[in-house]
């Protein structure tokens, strides 16, 4: 009887180890190499392809100005790109299992509006400063995340005074294609 119980525990241990390996060691023979998205860094671009934020292996580029948005206003579109281990930009995942996620330090100061699969707008709620952490969500965990990004929300403006006026295309596939097309032009300008 004791040996059956020991065998059951050993079998359960093997099943659990196979289950947990699915998102663990990328060198495991049983792991699908395409399931886990690896990113060594992130580049965030404003709508005109000016760099808004860049981080590589946990170290942010301190030469780039802090991200700003006015309270009561939406920022222009922010494009998300990823960096590989050679600091080269790579495309985001295209499968349905990965998505852009975020954590806002103080949601009374800042909000995020998703725009397409890998883009967003900052929305200033009230004047102040907070942090934003971006994540690549994969099922119930994050495959990659940024360090805390400092965001300053400047004084409130009337809607007609906001520097950028958002046209709501969140679910418009054509909008995604336009952003992708613009980035193809951008990639040719910035290849090293």
C-alpha positions as CSV (number, residue, x, y, z in Angstrom):
1,X,0.0,0.0,0.0
2,X,2.8,2.3,0.9
3,X,4.5,1.7,-2.5
4,X,1.3,2.6,-4.4
5,X,1.1,5.9,-2.5
6,X,4.8,6.6,-3.3
7,X,4.2,5.7,-6.9
8,X,1.2,8.0,-7.1
9,X,3.2,10.9,-5.6
10,X,6.0,10.3,-8.0
11,X,3.6,10.2,-11.0
12,X,1.9,13.4,-9.8
13,X,5.3,15.1,-9.5
14,X,6.2,14.1,-13.1
15,X,2.9,15.4,-14.4
16,X,3.3,18.7,-12.6
17,X,6.9,19.2,-13.8
18,X,5.9,18.7,-17.4
19,X,3.0,21.2,-16.9
20,X,5.1,23.9,-15.3
21,X,7.9,23.5,-18.0
22,X,5.5,24.9,-20.6
23,X,6.4,28.5,-19.8
24,X,9.7,27.8,-18.1
25,X,13.0,26.7,-19.5
26,X,13.1,27.7,-23.2
27,X,15.7,25.0,-23.8
28,X,13.4,22.2,-22.8
29,X,12.7,19.8,-25.6
30,X,9.0,19.7,-24.6
31,X,8.6,23.5,-24.9
32,X,7.2,25.1,-28.0
33,X,9.8,27.8,-28.8
34,X,7.2,30.2,-30.0
35,X,5.1,30.2,-26.9
36,X,7.3,32.4,-24.7
37,X,8.2,35.9,-26.1
38,X,11.7,37.1,-25.2
39,X,12.5,40.8,-25.2
40,X,15.7,42.4,-24.0
41,X,14.4,45.9,-24.3
42,X,11.6,48.2,-25.4
43,X,11.3,51.3,-27.7
44,X,8.3,53.5,-27.4
45,X,7.7,56.0,-30.3
46,X,5.4,59.0,-30.5
47,X,3.2,59.1,-33.6
48,X,5.8,61.0,-35.6
49,X,8.4,58.2,-34.7
50,X,10.3,60.3,-32.2
51,X,11.6,58.1,-29.4
52,X,9.5,58.6,-26.3
53,X,11.2,56.0,-24.1
54,X,13.9,53.3,-24.5
55,X,15.1,50.6,-22.2
56,X,17.6,47.8,-22.8
57,X,18.3,45.1,-20.2
58,X,16.7,47.1,-17.5
59,X,18.6,50.3,-18.1
60,X,16.5,53.2,-19.5
61,X,18.0,55.8,-21.9
62,X,18.4,58.8,-19.6
63,X,18.9,61.2,-22.5
64,X,15.2,60.9,-23.5
65,X,12.8,63.4,-21.9
66,X,10.2,62.2,-19.4
67,X,6.9,61.4,-21.0
68,X,4.3,64.2,-20.6
69,X,0.6,64.6,-21.2
70,X,-1.8,67.3,-20.1
71,X,-4.7,66.5,-17.7
72,X,-8.0,66.2,-19.6
73,X,-6.1,65.4,-22.8
74,X,-5.0,62.3,-24.8
75,X,-1.4,61.9,-26.0
76,X,-0.7,61.1,-29.6
77,X,-0.4,57.4,-30.5
78,X,2.5,55.6,-29.0
79,X,4.0,52.7,-30.9
80,X,5.5,49.7,-29.0
81,X,8.6,48.0,-30.5
82,X,10.9,45.4,-28.8
83,X,14.7,44.9,-28.8
84,X,16.5,41.6,-29.1
85,X,19.8,40.6,-27.5
86,X,21.7,42.6,-30.2
87,X,19.6,45.8,-29.5
88,X,17.9,45.3,-32.9
89,X,14.2,46.1,-33.1
90,X,11.9,43.1,-33.5
91,X,8.2,42.9,-34.2
92,X,5.8,42.1,-31.4
93,X,4.1,38.7,-31.1
94,X,1.3,38.3,-33.7
95,X,-0.6,35.4,-32.0
96,X,-3.7,35.7,-29.9
97,X,-2.0,34.4,-26.7
98,X,0.1,37.6,-26.2
99,X,-1.2,41.1,-25.5
100,X,-0.1,44.5,-24.2
101,X,-0.8,45.1,-20.6
102,X,0.1,47.8,-18.0
103,X,0.2,48.8,-14.4
104,X,-0.3,52.4,-13.5
105,X,1.1,53.7,-10.2
106,X,-1.8,56.1,-9.6
107,X,-4.9,55.7,-11.8
108,X,-6.3,59.0,-10.4
109,X,-3.5,60.8,-12.3
110,X,-3.1,58.7,-15.5
111,X,-5.1,56.4,-17.7
112,X,-4.2,54.4,-20.8
113,X,-6.3,53.9,-23.9
114,X,-5.3,50.9,-26.0
115,X,-5.0,51.5,-29.8
116,X,-4.5,48.4,-31.9
117,X,-2.6,45.4,-30.6
118,X,0.7,47.1,-29.7
119,X,-0.1,50.8,-29.3
120,X,-1.7,53.1,-26.8
121,X,-2.5,56.7,-25.8
122,X,-1.7,58.3,-22.5
123,X,-4.7,60.0,-21.0
124,X,-4.1,62.7,-18.4
125,X,-6.6,62.5,-15.5
126,X,-5.3,65.1,-13.2
127,X,-2.1,67.1,-12.7
128,X,0.7,65.1,-11.0
129,X,3.3,62.5,-11.5
130,X,3.1,58.7,-11.6
131,X,4.6,55.6,-13.1
132,X,3.7,53.2,-15.8
133,X,4.9,49.6,-16.3
134,X,4.2,48.0,-19.6
135,X,4.0,44.2,-19.9
136,X,3.7,41.5,-22.6
137,X,0.8,39.4,-21.1
138,X,0.9,35.7,-21.8
139,X,-2.0,33.8,-20.3
140,X,-1.7,34.4,-16.5
141,X,1.8,35.9,-16.4
142,X,4.0,38.5,-18.1
143,X,6.7,37.3,-20.6
144,X,8.4,40.7,-20.4
145,X,7.9,44.0,-18.6
146,X,9.5,47.5,-18.5
147,X,10.9,49.1,-15.4
148,X,8.7,51.8,-13.9
149,X,8.4,54.6,-16.5
150,X,8.0,58.1,-15.1
151,X,5.0,60.0,-16.6
152,X,4.2,63.6,-15.8
153,X,0.7,64.9,-16.2
154,X,0.8,68.6,-16.7
155,X,-2.0,71.2,-16.0
156,X,-5.5,70.5,-17.3
157,X,-6.5,72.0,-20.7
158,X,-9.9,72.4,-22.2
159,X,-10.5,69.8,-24.8
160,X,-10.1,72.2,-27.7
161,X,-6.7,73.3,-26.3
162,X,-5.2,69.8,-26.2
163,X,-2.2,69.5,-28.6
164,X,-3.5,66.2,-29.9
165,X,-7.1,65.2,-30.8
166,X,-7.8,61.5,-30.8
167,X,-9.8,59.9,-33.5
168,X,-11.2,56.7,-32.0
169,X,-10.1,53.8,-34.1
170,X,-9.3,51.3,-31.3
171,X,-10.9,48.4,-33.1
172,X,-10.3,49.6,-36.7
173,X,-8.0,47.1,-38.5
174,X,-7.2,49.7,-41.1
175,X,-5.7,51.9,-38.4
176,X,-3.3,49.1,-37.5
177,X,-2.2,48.7,-41.1
178,X,-1.5,52.5,-41.4
179,X,0.7,52.3,-38.3
180,X,2.5,49.3,-39.6
181,X,3.1,50.9,-43.0
182,X,4.4,54.1,-41.3
183,X,6.9,52.0,-39.3
184,X,8.2,50.2,-42.4
185,X,9.3,53.6,-43.7
186,X,10.7,54.4,-40.3
187,X,12.8,51.2,-40.1
188,X,14.6,52.1,-43.4
189,X,15.5,55.5,-41.9
190,X,17.0,54.1,-38.7
191,X,18.8,50.9,-39.6
192,X,22.3,50.7,-38.1
